[in-house]
Amino acid sequence: MPNESKPTENNRLSQATENYLLSLYVLGEDGVTTTASHLAEYLRTLPAGEGLGTSFPTVLSMLRRMVREKLISMGENKEVKLTGRGFDLAEGMVRRHRLAERMVVDILGLDLHKAHIEAHRLEHAISPDIEIKIIEKLGNPTTCPFGRPIPGSEYNREVVDRFTLDKGETNVRYCIDRVPEEDAVLLEFFVEQSILPDEEITIKDASTSLGVITIKTRRGEVAIGYNAAGRIWLRRCI
């Protein structure tokens, strides 16, 4: 259920600040040691409609402002970390984003590859009351459509051995744990090939010389570049 510490309708953060918090949370979730340059790179994957400046000076200026607002800290090694307050607010932002993704797919029937962009448009406008109603309507979902956990839900999947597709072994059956959501074109391809959370796949061949990994899905065999494979997370099927 919604976190008590998140902002109310009357004291919501700016849209830019919310996007920075969301981005820092996601990078932390992926185990990335975040610097201003890493953050600038990630911000470039957000929809253009968010209107974010992504140059290094712009990002650095925003981060300094967030330090003054006690949302983040920046160490001597340039690593950016969420403060306790920043983490709570980021968690609420991520929850609204992932609930919006669920809503547009599960209730409105939007094509999956469009969900991430639409969620960015909706997340800033979801009030605490509407958030509760969305959770109730969706039956308290635990993950977004791309496999990432929804903060505050009852998500409790214990996966000790989770790794990216490029680290998998051939002729072993795996289940897809999560897929990247930022690239709509790539995601549309994943949908067509059934490369989606909880789908089963088998790695048939991995050729570093050709730069592709061939996998078998329920749709047949398909080749995936190593760059894309490094963004698909797997787990061993139970």
C-alpha positions as CSV (number, residue, x, y, z in Angstrom):
1,M,0.0,0.0,0.0
2,P,1.1,3.6,-0.5
3,N,4.0,4.9,1.7
4,E,3.0,7.4,4.4
5,S,6.0,9.5,3.7
6,K,5.3,10.3,0.1
7,P,4.3,13.9,-0.8
8,T,0.6,14.9,-0.8
9,E,-1.1,16.7,-3.7
10,N,-0.3,20.0,-2.1
11,N,3.5,19.6,-1.7
12,R,4.4,17.5,-4.7
13,L,7.9,17.9,-6.1
14,S,8.6,19.4,-9.5
15,Q,8.3,17.0,-12.5
16,A,12.0,17.2,-13.2
17,T,12.9,16.3,-9.6
18,E,10.5,13.4,-9.7
19,N,12.1,12.1,-12.8
20,Y,15.6,12.4,-11.3
21,L,14.4,10.5,-8.2
22,L,12.8,7.8,-10.4
23,S,16.0,7.5,-12.4
24,L,18.3,7.2,-9.4
25,Y,16.0,4.6,-7.8
26,V,16.1,2.4,-11.0
27,L,19.8,2.7,-11.4
28,G,20.3,1.7,-7.8
29,E,17.9,-1.2,-8.3
30,D,20.1,-2.4,-11.1
31,G,23.2,-2.2,-8.9
32,V,24.7,0.8,-10.8
33,T,27.1,3.0,-8.9
34,T,25.6,6.3,-10.0
35,T,27.5,9.4,-11.0
36,A,26.3,12.5,-12.8
37,S,27.5,11.1,-16.1
38,H,25.7,7.8,-15.5
39,L,22.5,9.7,-14.6
40,A,22.8,11.9,-17.7
41,E,23.1,8.8,-19.9
42,Y,20.0,7.2,-18.3
43,L,17.9,10.5,-18.5
44,R,18.4,10.4,-22.3
45,T,16.3,7.2,-22.4
46,L,13.3,9.0,-20.9
47,P,10.6,10.2,-23.3
48,A,11.3,13.6,-25.0
49,G,8.0,14.9,-23.7
50,E,9.5,14.9,-20.1
51,G,11.5,18.0,-21.2
52,L,14.6,17.2,-19.3
53,G,17.9,18.8,-20.1
54,T,20.5,16.0,-20.2
55,S,23.8,17.8,-20.7
56,F,26.3,17.2,-18.0
57,P,26.2,20.8,-16.7
58,T,22.4,20.7,-16.5
59,V,22.4,17.4,-14.7
60,L,25.1,18.6,-12.3
61,S,23.2,21.8,-11.5
62,M,20.0,19.8,-10.8
63,L,21.9,17.4,-8.5
64,R,23.4,20.3,-6.5
65,R,19.9,21.6,-6.0
66,M,18.7,18.2,-4.8
67,V,21.6,18.1,-2.4
68,R,20.4,21.4,-0.9
69,E,16.9,20.0,-0.7
70,K,18.4,17.0,1.2
71,L,17.1,14.5,-1.4
72,I,20.6,13.1,-2.3
73,S,24.2,13.2,-1.2
74,M,27.3,13.4,-3.3
75,G,30.5,12.0,-2.0
76,E,34.1,12.9,-2.8
77,N,34.1,10.0,-5.3
78,K,31.2,11.7,-7.2
79,E,28.8,8.9,-6.3
80,V,25.2,10.1,-6.1
81,K,23.1,8.5,-3.3
82,L,19.5,9.0,-2.3
83,T,19.0,10.2,1.3
84,G,16.4,8.5,3.5
85,R,13.9,11.2,2.5
86,G,15.0,11.0,-1.1
87,F,14.6,7.2,-1.2
88,D,11.1,7.4,0.3
89,L,10.0,9.9,-2.3
90,A,11.7,8.0,-5.1
91,E,10.0,4.8,-4.0
92,G,6.6,6.5,-4.2
93,M,7.4,7.9,-7.7
94,V,8.5,4.5,-8.9
95,R,5.3,2.9,-7.5
96,R,3.1,5.4,-9.3
97,H,5.0,4.8,-12.5
98,R,4.7,1.0,-12.4
99,L,1.1,1.1,-11.3
100,A,0.4,3.4,-14.3
101,E,2.1,0.9,-16.6
102,R,-0.1,-1.8,-15.2
103,M,-3.2,0.3,-15.5
104,V,-2.7,1.2,-19.2
105,V,-1.9,-2.4,-20.1
106,D,-4.3,-4.4,-17.9
107,I,-7.3,-2.1,-17.7
108,L,-7.0,0.0,-20.9
109,G,-5.5,-2.6,-23.1
110,L,-2.7,-0.5,-24.4
111,D,0.1,-2.2,-26.4
112,L,2.9,-3.2,-24.1
113,H,5.6,-1.3,-26.0
114,K,3.7,2.0,-25.4
115,A,3.1,1.5,-21.7
116,H,6.4,3.1,-20.5
117,I,5.9,6.3,-22.4
118,E,2.3,6.7,-21.3
119,A,3.2,5.9,-17.7
120,H,5.6,8.8,-17.7
121,R,2.8,11.1,-18.8
122,L,0.5,9.8,-16.1
123,E,2.8,9.3,-13.1
124,H,3.1,13.0,-12.2
125,A,-0.7,13.4,-12.0
126,I,-1.6,10.4,-9.8
127,S,-2.8,11.6,-6.4
128,P,-2.7,9.5,-3.3
129,D,-6.4,8.8,-3.5
130,I,-6.2,7.7,-7.1
131,E,-3.2,5.6,-6.4
132,I,-5.2,3.6,-3.8
133,K,-8.0,3.1,-6.3
134,I,-5.7,1.9,-9.0
135,I,-4.1,-0.6,-6.6
136,E,-7.6,-1.9,-5.6
137,K,-8.8,-2.1,-9.2
138,L,-5.7,-4.0,-10.3
139,G,-5.9,-6.4,-7.3
140,N,-2.7,-5.2,-5.6
141,P,-0.2,-6.1,-8.4
142,T,3.4,-7.0,-7.3
143,T,5.3,-6.2,-10.5
144,C,5.0,-3.9,-13.5
145,P,4.4,-5.5,-17.0
146,F,8.2,-5.6,-17.5
147,G,8.9,-7.7,-14.4
148,R,10.2,-5.0,-12.0
149,P,8.7,-5.1,-8.5
150,I,6.2,-2.4,-7.4
151,P,7.4,-0.8,-4.2
152,G,5.0,-1.2,-1.3
153,S,3.4,-4.3,-2.8
154,E,3.6,-7.8,-1.5
155,Y,6.3,-8.7,-3.9
156,N,8.5,-11.4,-2.3
157,R,10.1,-13.4,-5.1
158,E,13.3,-14.8,-3.7
159,V,15.7,-15.2,-6.6
160,V,19.3,-16.0,-5.5
161,D,20.6,-16.6,-9.0
162,R,19.4,-13.8,-11.3
163,F,21.6,-12.9,-14.3
164,T,21.5,-11.4,-17.8
165,L,20.9,-13.4,-20.9
166,D,24.5,-12.9,-22.1
167,K,25.7,-14.8,-18.9
168,G,23.4,-17.8,-19.5
169,E,24.5,-21.3,-20.5
170,T,23.4,-23.1,-23.7
171,N,20.8,-25.8,-23.6
172,V,19.4,-24.8,-20.2
173,R,15.8,-23.8,-19.7
174,Y,15.4,-20.4,-18.2
175,C,12.5,-18.1,-17.2
176,I,12.6,-14.4,-18.1
177,D,12.6,-12.3,-15.0
178,R,12.5,-8.8,-16.5
179,V,13.0,-6.9,-19.7
180,P,14.1,-3.4,-20.5
181,E,11.2,-0.9,-20.9
182,E,12.9,2.2,-22.2
183,D,13.3,1.3,-25.9
184,A,9.8,1.0,-27.5
185,V,11.2,-0.4,-30.8
186,L,13.2,-3.1,-29.0
187,L,10.2,-3.9,-26.7
188,E,7.9,-4.3,-29.6
189,F,10.3,-6.9,-31.0
190,F,10.3,-8.7,-27.6
191,V,6.5,-8.8,-27.6
192,E,6.5,-10.3,-31.1
193,Q,9.0,-13.0,-30.1
194,S,7.5,-13.7,-26.6
195,I,10.6,-12.5,-24.8
196,L,8.6,-11.3,-21.8
197,P,8.5,-11.8,-18.0
198,D,7.7,-15.4,-16.9
199,E,8.1,-16.8,-20.5
200,E,10.5,-19.8,-20.8
201,I,13.5,-19.7,-23.2
202,T,16.4,-21.9,-24.0
203,I,19.8,-20.6,-25.2
204,K,20.7,-22.5,-28.3
205,D,23.9,-20.8,-29.3
206,A,26.1,-17.9,-28.2
207,S,28.5,-16.6,-30.8
208,T,30.8,-13.8,-29.6
209,S,32.4,-13.6,-33.0
210,L,29.0,-12.9,-34.7
211,G,27.9,-10.8,-31.7
212,V,24.5,-12.7,-31.3
213,I,22.9,-15.1,-29.0
214,T,20.3,-17.5,-30.5
215,I,17.4,-18.4,-28.2
216,K,14.3,-20.6,-28.5
217,T,11.0,-19.2,-27.4
218,R,7.5,-20.5,-27.9
219,R,7.5,-18.6,-31.1
220,G,10.6,-20.3,-32.5
221,E,14.3,-19.4,-32.7
222,V,15.5,-15.8,-32.7
223,A,18.9,-14.1,-32.7
224,I,19.6,-11.3,-30.2
225,G,22.6,-9.0,-30.1
226,Y,24.8,-9.0,-27.1
227,N,23.9,-5.5,-26.1
228,A,20.2,-6.3,-26.0
229,A,20.9,-9.6,-24.3
230,G,22.7,-7.8,-21.5
231,R,19.5,-6.0,-20.6
232,I,17.3,-9.1,-20.4
233,W,17.3,-10.7,-16.9
234,L,16.8,-14.4,-16.4
235,R,16.3,-16.8,-13.5
236,R,16.2,-20.6,-13.4
237,C,12.7,-22.0,-13.8
238,I,11.3,-23.7,-10.8
